[in-house]
């Protein structure tokens, strides 16, 4: 099971040494950006602790099998529903589960996105962590540790997870999905260290979108720009608009790097778009446009007239 995890050799080494010494802390904090495998490491760590075989976790014994299926009685997971919060009732459910001794000798409670606990939920969780029941271990997973109560943080053994490398991400998606290596490399660059983001990208849609941006950028034609804005604003995928903004930001960022003399290139269409933008803009203009994109990224999903906003944005950035 350790071998199924992409990257995180340092973090895995820390945890396996903990297991070898039998020095499990009562509470851990796994922090790092979203989509890098923190939960997978947490579940595997729990499996390795509960598994009774020599090569822990074996992945095949009854305990490991139940953990993999998500039905082990000594692995409790709590998370918010959708984009909501972790509420006090969720913490009360934890309290009801940990009242009894673990069947396997150890119990693990994993709180995903622990920063999304309400104030009352966080205070209730703090009371548990102040006096955790014997043989119960807690793993708090978060991408925003600064939003967790300092009194909770002070009771955690902290393990910080680094973003994955582009090589790790591209290697994984090539092995798991039927896509060419050059596309995988571009996806890995856009993912910015998050394998979750890389997996969520529609690779064919990505290629189409990049080619559409190249067409609009090359032509510098008002009519094509308006047609593109209308098409993109009516796209049914609610994730597409934020990603379009993100992608345009990467092109502007790349163009600025080119302007400043950095020679690292992405290759293919990515560089062609960036090179056109570099040629049409001076350094100050690229910096200003990058700021425009930063300001508009959070607005795009809240704006009723998305077509108008996209038209203004494209005129500003690609004009």
Beta strands, then each sheet from edge to edge (+ up, - down):
strand 1: 27-31
strand 2: 75-78
strand 3: 107-111
strand 4: 136-142
strand 5: 157-160
sheet 1: 2+ 3+ 4+ 1+ 5+
end
